Amino acid sequence: MTEKHVEIGITVKINAEAIQYSRTMEMYEFESGISQVVQELGNKVLMTGLKGLDEEFRQCVPAGWRNMGTEERNILSSVGWIHYRRHIYLYEQDRRRKPLNELLEVERYGRDSQRV
């Protein structure tokens, strides 16, 4: 059997941001390669989506909340480890809120999403 390559090219658009993914693999590794493609693409799509959601939260914060900047967070998701930055806000007597963590249902000091 001759060695053949399979080329995969995928473009995913999240809001206004396009994610392009391409990979070439040997035919004999097609099944395991597809699994890896799904994992890698899912990871990129999730991180891009979280970045967009955090930006949307930032634009509609209630008037009394103060933006205290961002912090990095690493969690295990259903598509592997993701690394993202999320905004932190102070409200009512300096109580902290992290809307993106609340959306993901990540517990305080937790390292995995509730969907794992």
Secondary structure, DSSP 8 states (H G I E B T S, - for coil): ----EEEEEEEEEETTEEEEEEEEEEGGGHHHHHHHHHHHHHHHHHHHHHHHHHHHHHHT--TT-EEEEEEEEEEEETTEEEEEEEEEEEETTTEEE-HHHHHHT--TT--B-TT-
